[in-house]
Amino acid sequence: MTDQGETPPPATPRERNRDVWADGAAYEAFVGRWSRQVAARFVRWLDVPDGRRWLDAGCGTGALTAAIPHAGVVVGLDPSLRFLRARPPAPSTAPTAPASRAAADATPGPQVAADTVPVPSVTDDPAPAAPVTDGPAPAPPATDDPAARVNRVAGDAAALPFADRVFDAVVSGLALNFVPRPEAAVAEFARVARPGAVVAAYVWDYAEGMQMIRHFWDVAADLDPAAEALDEGRRFPICHAPALAEAWMAAGLRRVTTTKIEIPTVFRSFDDFWHPFLGGQGPAPAYLAAQPPDRREAIRQALATRLGPNVIALTAGAWAVRGFKDI
């Protein structure tokens, strides 16, 4: 377990380089499929009216974006071009094992028309987005495909390329802890939010609630003490409810509340649990990929002994926070 009162040292460049985010299909198999379940409950908790203008900061492969219902405009921003290009699968067809890398290289789906919201679609060279204009959100395109109603923009959550006070809802899912200065990102979320807008995020409860990753790091640290420094439960103090609430209040947001969202994560067998860790996406899989074969096998065997060969029923917990910009 991680002592919530202990502040870990900042991650070194070598440690940060292990936070690999490039292969959308592998990410989907690892945690994307579980994030979609959290996203659906998170959006229901926010209860934003239809037809509003949303920003999904750190959108990744689109788990949260796809859960946003009947929005007038959705802008998804992420620093990873390959994640932005990965067309999000429907929730009912999320993969349970890594698929071909082709999904990560796929061209994006249709974009919202440029004269609807002047935000560029993804290109090979990240470019600053033109400001999202003020005024009411335009009507969404006539399609049920979530990928077709999203503008995808390459950018930094801590330096948003948008004008002030233009979004009705600013959200972020499983991304805030990977921003080097999360407090700067929250301040940016508040800046681009309209008066009365909701600003909200969720992050995994790495210290205790995200059980599949908790099991991995507990075993890895037993076999390799150096692994403890890479454990997200130690590295990311923002992934606790009090820290999230403090960051939201420091950004000037009001009526700040937090909640715990917990979902079942059931694996058909140990292989179903283990295989996504081989995809290289995120701190735990990236750490595993960097280990010599004998240590990888030792970790696999220790986890198999701990979890057993049959159905593995775990849970994944996330902390969510929301606040509102003053009118």
Secondary structure, DSSP 4 states (H G I P E B T S, - for coil): ---TTPPPPPPPHHHHTT-----HHHHIIIIIHHHHHHHHHHHHHH-PPTT-EEEEET-TTSHHHHH--S-SEEEEEES-HHHHHSPPPPGGG--SS---GGGGGPPP-PPPPTTTS------SS--PPPPPP-SSPPPPPS-S-GGGGEEEEE-BTTB--S-SS-EEEEEEES-GGGSSSHHHHHHHHHHHEEEEEEEEEEEE-TTTTBHHHHHHHHHHHHH-GGGGGG-HHHH-TTSSHHHHHHHHHHTT-EEEEEEEEEEEEEESSHHHHHGGGGG--SHHHHHHHTS-HHHHHHHHHHHHHHH-SS-EEEEEEEEEEEEE---
